[in-house]
Amino acid sequence: MFAVYAKEPNQDDPLASLVVGERPEPEVPEGWVSVSVRAASLNMHDLWTLRGVGIKPEQFPMILGCDGAGVLEDGTEVVLHSVINAPGWQGDDTLDPKRTLLTEKHQGTFADRVVVPARNVLPKPAGLSFAEAATMGTAWLTAYRMLFVKSGLRPGQTMLVQGASGGVSTALVQLGRAAGMRVWVTGRSEEKRALAEGLGAHQSFESGSRLPERVDAVFETVGKATWGHSVRSLKPGGIIVVSGSTSGPDANAELQRVFFLQLRVSGSTMGTRDELADLLSYVELTGIRPQIGAELPFSDAAQGFEDMQRGATAGKIVFRQK
């Protein structure tokens, strides 16, 4: 079958390991289902996979793609939940020590078909296109958990989103605005800041600039480049919710400020199947839709990867079947 895959890990030149070609048809174990993929979105996790992060060398070649939307053999339209738990696990999906994401152990969604456990498919809302639904399972679910499960924010409070144009960031802007938060963002360019304001941000600022006042919560996916600004931007007792570190993980913790102002730092990774179900209902109820910056056929996947690596994003990059 047609697939977009990583042939081997390549830390220094990840795109050199990207292949658009053919892979064997997947087998369907008992309790799993086959999904004909209609659309799948690109995530930073896919670039990390090409670099060999979070995946053992013997797992290659690996079909890329953490999330997507498609059709079951009986015609049911579904959205994929990307977190695959160990058999018999009970509790929060994200806390299973043996959990894995698609593309870490199991083949991903950038292909004609993907095989997942039966519990990992949810009905696709009729109002969402396949491309829109394909953004829900990773970027939007991550944002939903950060905001509604981890932050403790209430309507009327102020949130700062570091980075204005990535998939998680644009989702946070839209979710926060719909929930009644005052939403501020930072962005490296006027174009990225304008995008965030167009999606509902009340104000946007240059990266690292002084804010008019301190905020109740900061949402971090950037890491080292913005961490100091995040810590300085918080009110006493405020919280940073962090789900990524695209600019590097080794930031100065600024512990004096953390303990003196009693700041809180909360890590957040993906979300649960139930949270994905709630997210899909929330999107359907509010009418908000994901910002898709580019929609490309799978055959042009290399272009999407190059754009993500350069930071040339304006929302989610989605691949689709022709």
N, C-alpha and C positions, 0 to 999 in steps of 0.2 A: 504494500500500500504506500501511497505518497506520505511523506513525513519531513519535518524539519528537525534535525537532531544534532547533537554534539558528538563528534567522532572520538574525542579524547579530551582530557583536561589541558588547558593552555593558559597559565597564569599571566604571561606577558602579552600575548596577542590572542585574546579569547575569540575574536571573530574568525580567526584562521581555522578554528575547529568547527565552525558552523557548516552544516551540509544540508542542502535541499535536494532530496532524492527519494529513494525507496527503502522501506523497512519491511520485515516479515509481518504478516497478519497476526494480531494478538490472539492468544488463547483466552477462553473465558472460564475461570475457575468457578466451582460451586459457590453460590452466594454472591457472585459478582455479575455485572451487566455490561453489555457492549453499547457504547453511545456513538452514533454517527455525528461527528463534530461539524457544526455549522459555523461557529466563530469561536475564537480564543484570543485572550488579550496578553500582551507582553508585559512582563514584570522584571524588576531588577534581579529577582531571584534567578531568572533565566541567564542573565549575564554572569552571575556568581557560579551557576552550574557549568557554564563554559570554562570558567577559571578553575573549576575543580573544587569549589567551596561547598561543603555540606554533602558531598557525594564521594564514595570510594572509587578509586581508579578502575576497579574491576566491574563497576556498574556501567561503564561506557561500552558501546555507544548508547546514548540516552536521548530519547525523543523529548524535546523541550515542551514547555507550556504547563503552567501550574493550574490554570483554570479555564473554563469555557462553558459553552452551552451547545446543546444538540438535541438529537432525537433518539429515543429508544426504539428497539425493533418493532414494538407495537404502535409506534407513531407518537407516543407521548413526548412532548417538548419539555426539556429539563435543563436545570442549572446544576453545575457540579460543585460539590463541597470538596476542597482540595486536601483537607487534613484526613489522613488515613490512620486509624487507630489500630493498636494491637488487638487480636481477637479476644473478646471477653472484657475489654476495658470498660469500666463504668466511671462516670464523672465527666468533668470538664475535658473536652477533646484536646485542648491545647496543653494540658498538664500531664498527659500520658508520656512517660519517659521513653516509650518505644514508638511514639507517633512518628509519622513521616509525611512529607508533602509529595505530591506528584512531582516527578523528575529527580527525587532523591534516591528512591528505591524502585518505584514503579514508573513505567513509561508515561509520558505526558500527553498533552492535548493537541500539540501542533501536528496533527495527522488526520487521515480520513476517519479513523476510529480510535477510541480510547476505552480501556476496560477499568472499571472501578467497583468497589463494593456497592451492593444495592442500596445501602443506607446513605451513600454519598451522592445520590441524585435527588433533587427537589423539583417540584413542578415549576415551570417557567411562567411567571405572570403574563397574561395575554397582552398586556399593554407594553411590555418590553420587547424590543427587537432582539434577535439573537446576538447582535453586536453589543447592545447595551447590557444584556444579561451576562455576556462573557466577561464583563468587568467586575461583577458582583463578588465572586468567590474569593478573591485575594485582596485587591486594593480597597474595595468598598467595605468588605467585611472587616478588614483591618481597621479602617477609619471608624466604622460603627462601634466596634469593641472599645477602641481608644476613647471615644466620646461618651458613649452611653453606659459602658460597663466599668471603665477604669477611672474616668476623670472626676465623677461626682458633680459636674457642673449643673447649674440650674438655669432655666430661661432667665434672661436679663443679665447674666454674668458675661465677662469678657474673655475671649479665647484668642490666642495668637497661634497661627499656623506658620511654621518655618518652612519656606519654600512654597512658591505660589502656583506651580504648574504641573507637578507630578501627579500620578494617579491617586495616591492616598491623600495628598494635600488638597486637590480639587474636590475629592469626596468629602473631606472634613469641612471645607467651606460650605458646600451645599447642604450637608446634613446639619451643621451648626446653625446656618441661617434659617432652615426650615423648622428647627427646634426652638427658635427664639433667643439664640445667643447673639451677643455683639461679636462679630467676627473680624479680626484683624489678621493680615498676612504680611510676610516679607517676601521680596523677590529681587533677583539680581538685575532684572531689566524692566524697563517701562512696559514693554510688551507683556511680560509675564504678570506684572502687577495689574495691568488692565484686564487681563484674562480673569484673574481672581475676582476683581471688582464686578466684572460682567456676570460671574457665577453667584454673586451675592455678598462678597466681602464688603463690610462697611467702610473700611479704610485699608490702604496698602502702604508699605514703607520699604525703603531700600534696605537691603540686608545689613544687619548690624547697627542700624540707626536708632537713635534715642526715641522712645515712644512717648506720647503725650502723658501717659500714666501707666502704672503697672497693671498687670493682668492677673486674672484668677487662675488661668491654666495655659500652658504652652504645649503644643503638639510637635514632637520632634521626629523627623525621619532623616535629617541631614547629618547630625553627629558633630564631629570635631569642629567643623567650620562655623557652626552656629551655637554650640553649647554654652559658651560664655555669655552670649547675648540672651539666651533662654533663661539662664539662672538670674541674670541681672534684671530681667523684665518682669519677674514674678512679685506679686504682693507677698507680704509675710504670711506663711501658712499655705501658699499656693502650691500647685502641682505641675510637674513636667511628666507628660506621658510620652514614652519613647518606644518606637517600633522599628527603628532602623538607624543606620549610620553610614549613609552613602558616601560621605566625605572622609570617613575614617572613624574608628571606634575609640581612639586613644586621646580623648579630650581631657583637659584639666577639670577635675571634679568640683573645684571651688568649694571644698568642704566647709570652710569657715562660714561662708554665706549660707550654705545649706543648713548647718546646725543653728546658727545664730538667728536666722529668720524662720526656722522650723519649716523649711521647704520639704516637699515630698517628691520622690522620683518613683514612677511606676512603669515597669516594663510591660509591653503588650505584644503578643504574637498572634496573628491571624484571628480566629474566632471559632465558635462552636457551630455545629449543625443547627441547633435551635436559634442561635443568634443570626445565622444566615436566613433562616425562615422568617424571623422577625424583620430583618433588613428588607427582604423582598416585599413583605406586607407594608412596611413603612414607605418604601419607594412608590408602591402602587397607590397608597392612600394619599400621599403628599403630591404626587405628580412630578417629583423631581427626577431628572434623568442624568446619567453620567456624561461628563464632558469627554467626547472622543476627539482626540487631536488628529488622528490619522487612521484610515481604514484601508487596509491593503490586502490583496490576495496572498495566500500562503506562499505562492511562488516568488513573491517579492519580499519575503521575510528578512533577507539580509539588509534591505533598506531600513526597515523598522529597527533592527538591532543597532545599526550605525547611528540612527537618530537618537536612540536612547543613550548610547555610549557617549555621544557628544552633548547630551543634555538638551537636545533640540526637541523638547516635548511641549505640547499644549493640551494636556489631558492624556487620556489613555490611547495607546497604540493597539489597534485590534486587527487581527488577521482573520480572514474569512475564506470560505470555499467560493470558487468562482460561480 
